[in-house]
Amino acid sequence: MFSDIDLQQIALRGSNTRDVDTQIQNFKDGFPFMQLEKAATPTHGIKQMSEEELKSFSKYYDENIGRKSVVKFVPASGAASRMFKSLFEFMDSYQGTEEEYEKLKADQGKNSIFTFFKKIEKFAFYKDLKAALAKNDINLEEAVLKREYRQVLKGLLTEDGLDYGNLPKGLLKFHNYEDGARVPVEEHLVEGANYAKSSEGDVKIHFTVSPEHEKKFFEKVEEVKSKYEKAFGVRFDISYSQQKASTDTIAVGLDNEPFRLDNGSLLFRPGGHGALLANLDEINADLIFIKNIDNVVPDNIKADTFLYKKIIGGVLLDLQQKAFAYLTKMEGQEVSEAELAEMESFLEKELCVLPGTAVGGKDKDSRVAYVKNKLNRPIRVCGMVKNEGEPGGGPFWAKNPDGSVSLQVVESAQVDMGNEEQASILKNSTHFNPVDLVCGVKDYMGGEFKLLKYRDPKTGFISQKSKDGKDLKAQELPGLWNGAMSDWNTVFVEVPIITFNPVKVVNDLLRDEHQ
C-alpha cells in the first residue's frame, strides 16, 4: 500500500506503519459502540457530599498536599476561530442594507449578532478594539451607530486589527478588572496559586499549545508572571508542549484507501484531544489537575472553583492512600479471607468497579490477582455538574472489554442510538462532564504508570470531512477523558454549575459570570 516515499513521510512524523495500518483497519471495521449498563446518578455512581464532608475533604487536601508534587495541565492549543464563527459569516455576507438590519434586529437572542453590537462595550477587549480602529481613523462608537459593522469586525478578527480570529482562546481578553483586562492564561495562573501550590510556594502549570502560538504564550506569561507571583507569594514554573505529529491520524477516502494530496503525499490530521495523552504521560507529578483553557471566571466567583478543586483532590488522596495500603499488604504476604473481602468491598463501593465476568475464578488466588490488578492503576476523580442542556459527555456505568463494569465518561457518538435500551440510558443521564478532573498517575511504589497502557484503542471516532473539495474520512484517537482513560479507576463527584463557565461563542462573555 505504501511506497518508499510514503514510508519516509511516516517515519519523519515519528509514527510507524503498524499504527497507520491499524488506523486504516479502524476505518474499514468502524469502532464498536460502548455498552452502557446505566447512567451514573447521585444515588449510584456520583458522590454527593454534605457540608461536613466537603470541609473534611478540603481540609484533608490542605493537610496532605504539601508532601506531593502537583501540576495543573491546561489544554490550550484550540484556536478561537470557532468562537467567532457567526461573526465571520456575518462579516463576509453583510452589505449594510436596511432589509439586512431589520432582519438583524428581529433576532435579539443572547447569542445573536444584534446582541453582540448592542453590548459591545461590555467585552473586555473593547478598549483594545477601540484603539485598533482609531489607528485607521475609525471611531468605534460612530461605526456602530452608522451600522458599519464590517469595519468593526475586521478590526476585531483580522490581522489589520486585533487578529482575534487567528489567535488561541488563551490569549483573548476575557475579563475586566480595575487594573486592566485579563486573558484566560492569567486566570489559570491565579487558580494555580490558590490550589496547586507546593509547600515551598512553587506552582507548576503546563500548557499544551500549537507551534505557531507558543512564542506568544511565552511572551504573555513572562509579561504578567511577576505580578501574580508578588500578589500570591508564589513562584511559577510554567512549561509548554505541542501535540505530537506522531499522534496525527491518516485520512482516507470514502473507499478507505489512503487520501492523497495533489502532490501525491499522504494526508495526516490531528488526532483530537486524545492525542494529548502522550503529553500527559510525560508529566512527572503525584497529582495532575486537568481543566480546559476557556473554563475560567473572574476573581469574584472563583471561591467555589478553589474549594471544589481541593475537594476532588482530597477525595483522590484519600482513595489513593487506602488503595496503596491494600497493595502494600498484598505485596509478598498472604491476605486473610476477611482482608480480601474488605478489599473487594472497597473496590466495588468506593472505586465503583464491579467484577462482572472479569474474575478468572472464585478461588482465592484468582480473586487476589483480580483485586491487585484493578487497584494498581491510575486513578482520577472527575467533577460532574447537573445537566442543564450543555453539550458534552456524561457519566455512565459501562461494560469493559474484560467483562467488568466501571464508571466511564461517554460521548453520545459512542452510543448506539439505534438501540432503544442504550438510547434510553443516555437520555436518562442527569449530569455531564465539564472536564474538571484530578489524576493520580503514580503507583504505590512511587513509579510512573505508562498511561498508554490504560486506554481502550477501540473507543476512537470517525467523521466525514473534505479537503480541496474532495470527501474524506478522518479519525480521532480515544478522547483524553473518554477512551484514553477507560482503564483507570474513576470516581465521580458532584460539583456546582458555577464551576463550569466555558466560552464556546463570543457572546458567552456577556453572561453575568464573565462580567
C-alpha positions as CSV (number, residue, x, y, z in Angstrom):
1,M,0.0,0.0,0.0
2,F,2.9,2.4,0.8
3,S,5.7,3.5,-1.4
4,D,9.2,4.2,-0.1
5,I,8.4,7.9,-0.2
6,D,5.3,7.1,2.0
7,L,7.4,5.1,4.4
8,Q,9.8,8.0,4.7
9,Q,6.9,10.5,5.3
10,I,5.5,8.3,8.0
11,A,8.9,7.8,9.7
12,L,9.6,11.6,9.6
13,R,6.4,12.2,11.6
14,G,7.6,9.9,14.3
15,S,4.9,7.3,13.5
16,N,5.2,3.7,12.1
17,T,3.4,1.6,9.6
18,R,1.9,-0.6,12.2
19,D,-0.1,2.3,13.7
20,V,-1.1,3.6,10.3
21,D,-2.3,0.1,9.2
22,T,-4.3,-0.1,12.4
23,Q,-5.9,3.3,11.7
24,I,-6.9,2.2,8.2
25,Q,-8.3,-1.1,9.6
26,N,-10.4,1.0,12.0
27,F,-11.9,2.9,9.1
28,K,-12.8,-0.4,7.5
29,D,-14.2,-2.0,10.6
30,G,-15.6,1.0,12.4
31,F,-15.4,1.4,16.2
32,P,-17.7,-0.6,18.4
33,F,-20.3,1.2,20.5
34,M,-19.9,1.5,24.2
35,Q,-22.1,-0.9,26.2
36,L,-23.9,1.2,28.8
37,E,-25.3,-0.5,31.8
38,K,-27.0,2.6,33.3
39,A,-26.5,6.3,33.9
40,A,-24.4,7.2,36.9
41,T,-26.6,9.2,39.3
42,P,-26.2,10.8,42.8
43,T,-27.7,7.6,44.3
44,H,-25.4,5.3,42.4
45,G,-22.1,6.4,41.0
46,I,-21.9,10.2,41.6
47,K,-20.7,11.2,45.1
48,Q,-22.8,13.9,46.7
49,M,-21.4,15.4,49.9
50,S,-22.7,17.0,53.0
51,E,-21.2,20.3,54.2
52,E,-19.3,18.4,56.8
53,E,-17.8,16.0,54.1
54,L,-16.9,19.0,51.9
55,K,-15.0,20.6,54.7
56,S,-13.4,17.3,55.6
57,F,-12.0,16.6,52.2
58,S,-10.9,20.2,51.6
59,K,-9.0,20.1,54.9
60,Y,-7.5,16.6,54.1
61,Y,-6.2,18.1,50.8
62,D,-4.6,21.1,52.6
63,E,-3.0,18.8,55.2
64,N,-1.5,16.3,52.7
65,I,-0.7,18.2,49.6
66,G,2.5,19.6,50.9
67,R,4.2,16.3,50.5
68,K,3.0,15.8,46.9
69,S,4.1,17.3,43.6
70,V,1.2,18.9,41.8
71,V,0.9,20.1,38.1
72,K,-2.0,22.0,36.6
73,F,-2.4,20.7,33.0
74,V,-4.3,23.0,30.6
75,P,-5.1,22.0,27.0
76,A,-4.7,25.4,25.3
77,S,-4.0,24.7,21.7
78,G,-7.5,25.4,20.5
79,A,-7.9,28.4,18.1
80,A,-10.6,31.0,18.7
81,S,-11.9,30.8,15.2
82,R,-14.9,28.7,16.2
83,M,-15.7,31.2,18.9
84,F,-16.2,33.8,16.2
85,K,-17.8,31.6,13.5
86,S,-21.1,33.6,13.3
87,L,-19.2,36.9,13.2
88,F,-17.0,35.7,10.3
89,E,-20.1,34.6,8.4
90,F,-21.8,37.9,9.0
91,M,-18.7,39.9,8.1
92,D,-18.5,38.0,4.7
93,S,-22.1,38.5,3.8
94,Y,-23.3,41.8,5.3
95,Q,-23.9,44.6,2.7
96,G,-25.4,47.2,5.0
97,T,-28.9,47.3,3.6
98,E,-32.0,48.4,5.6
99,E,-33.5,45.0,4.9
100,E,-30.5,43.2,6.5
101,Y,-30.6,45.5,9.5
102,E,-34.3,44.8,10.1
103,K,-33.6,41.1,9.9
104,L,-30.7,41.5,12.3
105,K,-32.9,43.4,14.8
106,A,-35.5,40.7,14.7
107,D,-33.1,38.3,16.5
108,Q,-32.1,39.8,19.8
109,G,-31.3,36.4,21.5
110,K,-28.3,36.1,23.8
111,N,-26.1,34.7,21.0
112,S,-27.3,37.0,18.2
113,I,-25.2,39.4,16.1
114,F,-27.5,42.2,17.2
115,T,-26.8,41.5,20.9
116,F,-23.0,41.4,20.1
117,F,-23.1,45.0,18.8
118,K,-25.7,46.3,21.3
119,K,-23.5,45.2,24.2
120,I,-20.1,45.6,22.6
121,E,-18.7,48.0,25.2
122,K,-19.2,45.2,27.9
123,F,-16.5,43.0,26.3
124,A,-13.0,43.1,28.0
125,F,-11.4,43.6,24.5
126,Y,-13.5,46.8,23.9
127,K,-10.7,49.3,24.7
128,D,-8.2,47.4,22.6
129,L,-10.7,47.3,19.7
130,K,-11.3,51.0,20.0
131,A,-7.6,51.7,19.9
132,A,-7.0,49.4,16.9
133,L,-9.8,51.0,14.9
134,A,-8.5,54.5,15.8
135,K,-5.2,53.7,14.1
136,N,-7.2,53.6,10.9
137,D,-9.1,56.8,11.8
138,I,-12.3,54.8,12.6
139,N,-14.3,55.8,15.7
140,L,-15.8,52.6,17.2
141,E,-18.9,54.2,18.7
142,E,-19.7,56.1,15.4
143,A,-19.0,53.0,13.3
144,V,-21.6,51.0,15.4
145,L,-24.1,53.8,15.2
146,K,-23.7,54.1,11.5
147,R,-24.0,50.3,11.2
148,E,-20.5,50.0,9.7
149,Y,-20.4,46.5,11.2
150,R,-17.9,45.0,8.7
151,Q,-15.3,47.6,9.6
152,V,-15.7,46.8,13.3
153,L,-15.4,43.1,12.7
154,K,-12.4,43.5,10.5
155,G,-10.8,45.4,13.4
156,L,-11.6,42.6,15.8
157,L,-11.0,39.5,13.7
158,T,-8.3,40.2,11.1
159,E,-4.6,40.9,11.2
160,D,-5.4,44.5,10.2
161,G,-6.7,44.9,13.8
162,L,-6.6,42.7,16.9
163,D,-6.5,39.4,14.8
164,Y,-8.7,37.6,17.4
165,G,-9.9,35.3,14.7
166,N,-6.5,33.8,14.4
167,L,-5.3,33.8,18.0
168,P,-5.8,31.0,20.5
169,K,-8.5,31.4,23.1
170,G,-5.9,31.5,25.9
171,L,-4.7,34.9,24.7
172,L,-8.0,36.7,24.2
173,K,-9.1,39.3,26.8
174,F,-12.0,37.7,28.7
175,H,-12.5,39.6,32.0
176,N,-12.3,43.3,33.1
177,Y,-10.6,44.3,36.3
178,E,-9.7,47.7,37.8
179,D,-6.1,47.2,36.9
180,G,-6.8,46.0,33.3
181,A,-8.3,43.1,31.4
182,R,-7.1,39.5,31.8
183,V,-6.7,36.7,29.3
184,P,-7.5,33.1,30.3
185,V,-3.8,32.2,30.8
186,E,-3.7,34.8,33.6
187,E,-6.8,33.3,35.2
188,H,-5.2,29.9,35.2
189,L,-2.1,31.4,37.0
190,V,-4.4,32.8,39.7
191,E,-6.2,29.4,40.0
192,G,-2.9,27.5,40.3
193,A,-1.6,29.9,43.0
194,N,-4.7,29.1,45.1
195,Y,-4.9,25.3,45.0
196,A,-1.8,23.9,43.2
197,K,1.0,25.3,45.4
198,S,3.8,23.2,46.9
199,S,4.9,23.6,50.5
200,E,7.8,25.7,49.1
201,G,5.5,28.0,47.2
202,D,6.1,26.6,43.7
203,V,3.2,26.5,41.2
204,K,3.7,24.2,38.2
205,I,1.4,24.8,35.2
206,H,1.7,23.1,31.9
207,F,0.0,24.4,28.7
208,T,-0.3,22.4,25.6
209,V,-0.1,24.9,22.7
210,S,0.1,24.9,19.0
211,P,3.5,25.5,17.4
212,E,2.6,28.9,15.8
213,H,1.4,30.3,19.1
214,E,4.0,29.0,21.7
215,K,6.1,32.2,21.4
216,K,3.0,34.4,22.1
217,F,2.1,32.3,25.1
218,F,5.6,32.5,26.5
219,E,5.7,36.3,26.0
220,K,2.4,36.8,27.7
221,V,3.4,34.7,30.7
222,E,6.7,36.5,31.0
223,E,4.9,39.8,30.9
224,V,2.5,39.0,33.8
225,K,4.2,36.3,35.8
226,S,6.0,38.6,38.4
227,K,2.7,40.5,39.0
228,Y,1.0,37.3,40.2
229,E,4.0,35.9,42.0
230,K,4.1,39.1,44.1
231,A,0.3,39.1,44.6
232,F,0.2,35.5,45.9
233,G,3.7,34.9,47.3
234,V,4.5,32.1,44.9
235,R,7.0,31.1,42.2
236,F,5.5,29.9,38.8
237,D,7.1,27.1,36.9
238,I,5.4,27.3,33.5
239,S,6.1,24.6,30.8
240,Y,4.7,24.0,27.3
241,S,4.3,21.2,24.9
242,Q,2.8,20.7,21.5
243,Q,0.6,18.0,20.1
244,K,3.0,15.5,18.7
245,A,3.0,14.8,14.9
246,S,3.3,11.1,15.7
247,T,-0.3,11.2,17.2
248,D,-1.8,12.6,13.9
249,T,-4.0,10.0,12.1
250,I,-4.1,9.2,8.5
251,A,-7.1,10.3,6.4
252,V,-8.8,8.0,3.9
253,G,-11.2,8.5,1.0
254,L,-14.7,7.1,1.1
255,D,-13.2,3.9,-0.3
256,N,-11.0,3.6,2.8
257,E,-7.9,4.0,0.7
258,P,-5.3,6.5,2.0
259,F,-6.2,10.0,1.0
260,R,-3.5,11.7,-1.1
261,L,-2.8,15.4,-1.7
262,D,-2.3,16.8,-5.2
263,N,1.5,16.2,-4.8
264,G,0.9,12.5,-4.0
265,S,1.7,12.7,-0.3
266,L,-0.4,11.2,2.4
267,L,-2.8,13.4,4.4
268,F,-2.5,13.2,8.2
269,R,-4.8,15.1,10.5
270,P,-4.6,16.0,14.2
271,G,-6.0,13.1,16.4
272,G,-8.2,15.2,18.7
273,H,-7.7,15.9,22.4
274,G,-6.9,12.2,22.9
275,A,-3.6,12.9,21.3
276,L,-2.7,14.8,24.5
277,L,-2.4,11.6,26.4
278,A,1.2,11.4,25.1
279,N,1.8,14.9,26.6
280,L,0.2,14.0,29.9
281,D,2.3,10.8,30.0
282,E,5.4,13.0,30.1
283,I,4.3,15.0,33.2
284,N,6.1,13.9,36.3
285,A,3.9,14.6,39.3
286,D,1.9,12.9,42.0
287,L,-1.3,14.8,41.2
288,I,-2.3,16.4,37.9
289,F,-5.3,18.7,37.7
290,I,-6.9,19.0,34.2
291,K,-9.1,21.9,33.1
292,N,-9.8,23.4,29.7
293,I,-8.4,26.9,28.8
294,D,-11.7,28.6,28.4
295,N,-13.4,27.5,31.6
296,V,-12.4,30.4,33.8
297,V,-14.2,33.1,35.8
298,P,-13.4,36.4,37.3
299,D,-12.0,36.6,40.9
300,N,-15.3,37.5,42.5
301,I,-16.7,34.0,41.8
302,K,-13.5,31.9,42.0
303,A,-14.0,30.8,45.6
304,D,-16.2,27.7,44.6
305,T,-13.6,26.7,42.0
306,F,-10.8,26.8,44.6
307,L,-12.9,24.9,47.1
308,Y,-14.0,22.1,44.8
309,K,-10.6,21.6,43.3
310,K,-9.4,20.9,46.8
311,I,-12.4,18.6,47.5
312,I,-11.8,16.4,44.4
313,G,-8.1,16.5,45.2
314,G,-8.8,15.4,48.8
315,V,-11.1,12.6,47.6
316,L,-8.3,11.3,45.3
317,L,-5.6,11.4,48.0
318,D,-7.9,9.6,50.5
319,L,-8.8,6.8,48.0
320,Q,-5.2,6.6,46.8
321,Q,-3.9,6.2,50.3
322,K,-6.3,3.3,51.0
323,A,-5.5,1.6,47.7
324,F,-1.8,1.9,48.3
325,A,-2.2,0.4,51.8
326,Y,-4.0,-2.6,50.4
327,L,-1.5,-3.1,47.6
328,T,1.4,-2.9,50.1
329,K,-0.3,-5.5,52.2
330,M,-0.7,-7.9,49.2
331,E,3.0,-7.4,48.3
332,G,4.6,-10.7,49.2
333,Q,2.3,-11.7,52.1
334,E,-0.8,-13.8,52.5
335,V,-4.0,-11.9,53.0
336,S,-6.8,-13.4,55.1
337,E,-10.3,-14.0,53.7
338,A,-11.6,-11.1,55.8
339,E,-8.9,-8.8,54.4
340,L,-9.6,-9.8,50.9
341,A,-13.4,-9.3,51.4
342,E,-12.6,-5.8,52.7
343,M,-10.5,-5.0,49.6
344,E,-13.2,-6.3,47.3
345,S,-15.8,-4.2,49.1
346,F,-13.5,-1.1,48.7
347,L,-13.1,-1.8,45.0
348,E,-16.8,-2.1,44.4
349,K,-18.2,0.6,46.8
350,E,-15.6,3.3,46.7
351,L,-13.8,2.8,43.4
352,C,-17.1,1.7,41.7
353,V,-15.5,-1.3,39.9
354,L,-17.9,-4.2,39.6
355,P,-16.4,-7.6,38.8
356,G,-18.9,-8.8,36.2
357,T,-17.2,-11.7,34.4
358,A,-13.7,-10.3,34.9
359,V,-12.6,-12.6,37.7
360,G,-10.9,-15.7,36.3
361,G,-12.3,-17.9,39.1
362,K,-13.9,-17.9,42.5
363,D,-10.8,-19.4,44.2
364,K,-8.8,-17.1,46.5
365,D,-5.7,-16.8,44.2
366,S,-7.9,-15.6,41.3
367,R,-9.7,-13.1,43.5
368,V,-6.4,-11.7,44.9
369,A,-4.9,-11.4,41.4
370,Y,-8.1,-9.6,40.2
371,V,-8.1,-7.1,43.1
372,K,-4.4,-6.4,42.8
373,N,-4.8,-5.8,39.0
374,K,-7.7,-3.4,39.5
375,L,-6.2,-1.5,42.4
376,N,-2.8,-1.0,40.7
377,R,-4.0,1.5,38.0
378,P,-4.0,5.3,37.5
379,I,-6.9,7.0,39.3
380,R,-9.0,10.0,38.5
381,V,-11.7,11.9,40.3
382,C,-13.9,13.8,38.0
383,G,-16.3,16.7,38.9
384,M,-19.7,16.3,37.4
385,V,-22.4,19.0,37.1
386,K,-26.1,18.7,36.8
387,N,-27.2,18.7,33.2
388,E,-28.8,22.0,32.2
389,G,-28.6,21.4,28.4
390,E,-24.9,21.9,27.8
391,P,-23.3,19.7,25.2
392,G,-20.6,17.2,26.3
393,G,-20.0,13.7,27.5
394,G,-21.8,12.2,30.6
395,P,-21.2,9.8,33.5
396,F,-22.2,6.2,33.0
397,W,-21.7,2.7,34.2
398,A,-20.3,0.8,31.2
399,K,-19.1,-2.7,30.4
400,N,-15.3,-3.0,29.9
401,P,-13.6,-5.4,27.4
402,D,-12.6,-7.7,30.3
403,G,-16.2,-8.1,31.4
404,S,-16.0,-5.8,34.5
405,V,-18.3,-2.8,34.9
406,S,-17.0,0.6,35.9
407,L,-17.6,4.4,35.7
408,Q,-16.8,6.0,32.3
409,V,-17.2,9.4,30.7
410,V,-19.1,8.6,27.5
411,E,-19.9,10.9,24.5
412,S,-23.2,10.5,22.7
413,A,-21.3,9.5,19.5
414,Q,-20.1,6.4,21.3
415,V,-23.7,5.2,22.0
416,D,-25.8,3.1,19.6
417,M,-28.8,5.4,19.2
418,G,-30.5,2.7,17.1
419,N,-30.7,0.5,20.2
420,E,-33.7,1.6,22.2
421,E,-32.4,0.5,25.5
422,Q,-29.0,2.2,25.0
423,A,-30.6,5.4,23.8
424,S,-32.9,5.4,26.8
425,I,-29.9,5.1,29.2
426,L,-28.2,8.0,27.5
427,K,-31.4,10.1,27.7
428,N,-31.7,9.4,31.5
429,S,-28.3,10.9,32.3
430,T,-28.7,13.6,35.0
431,H,-25.2,15.0,34.8
432,F,-22.5,15.9,32.3
433,N,-18.7,16.1,32.2
434,P,-17.3,19.7,32.5
435,V,-13.7,18.5,32.1
436,D,-12.8,19.1,35.7
437,L,-10.6,16.3,36.9
438,V,-7.6,15.4,39.1
439,C,-5.4,12.4,38.2
440,G,-3.1,10.2,40.3
441,V,-0.5,8.8,37.8
442,K,2.0,7.1,40.1
443,D,1.8,3.6,41.6
444,Y,2.0,2.5,45.2
445,M,5.8,2.2,45.0
446,G,6.2,5.7,43.5
447,G,6.8,4.6,39.9
448,E,5.1,6.3,37.0
449,F,2.3,4.5,35.2
450,K,2.7,4.2,31.4
451,L,-0.6,5.8,30.6
452,L,-0.9,4.5,27.0
453,K,-1.3,1.0,28.5
454,Y,-4.6,2.1,30.2
455,R,-6.5,3.4,27.2
456,D,-9.0,1.5,25.1
457,P,-7.9,1.8,21.4
458,K,-11.3,0.8,20.2
459,T,-13.0,4.0,21.5
460,G,-12.0,6.4,18.7
461,F,-14.2,8.5,16.5
462,I,-14.7,8.6,12.7
463,S,-16.1,11.6,11.0
464,Q,-16.6,12.8,7.4
465,K,-14.7,15.9,6.3
466,S,-13.4,17.3,3.0
467,K,-10.1,18.6,1.6
468,D,-9.8,20.7,-1.6
469,G,-13.4,19.8,-2.5
470,K,-12.8,16.1,-2.0
471,D,-14.7,14.0,0.6
472,L,-12.6,12.1,3.1
473,K,-12.9,10.3,6.4
474,A,-11.0,11.4,9.5
475,Q,-10.2,9.6,12.7
476,E,-9.8,10.8,16.2
477,L,-7.9,8.9,18.9
478,P,-9.8,7.8,22.0
479,G,-10.7,11.1,23.8
480,L,-8.4,12.2,26.6
481,W,-11.1,11.9,29.3
482,N,-13.1,9.2,27.5
483,G,-11.4,6.1,26.0
484,A,-7.9,7.3,26.7
485,M,-8.6,6.9,30.5
486,S,-11.1,4.0,30.2
487,D,-8.9,1.5,32.2
488,W,-8.3,4.0,35.1
489,N,-10.1,3.8,38.4
490,T,-12.7,6.5,38.1
491,V,-14.8,8.3,40.7
492,F,-17.4,11.0,40.1
493,V,-18.1,13.8,42.5
494,E,-21.0,16.3,42.0
495,V,-19.7,19.9,41.7
496,P,-21.8,23.1,41.4
497,I,-22.7,24.5,38.0
498,I,-20.9,27.8,39.0
499,T,-17.6,25.9,38.5
500,F,-18.4,25.4,34.8
501,N,-18.4,28.6,32.7
502,P,-16.8,27.8,29.3
503,V,-16.6,30.3,26.5
504,K,-17.7,28.5,23.3
505,V,-19.0,31.5,21.4
506,V,-18.0,35.2,21.9
507,N,-21.4,36.2,23.4
508,D,-20.8,33.8,26.3
509,L,-18.5,36.6,27.6
510,L,-21.7,38.6,28.1
511,R,-23.0,36.1,30.7
512,D,-23.2,37.5,34.2
513,E,-20.5,35.0,35.3
514,H,-17.9,36.6,33.0
515,Q,-18.8,40.3,33.7
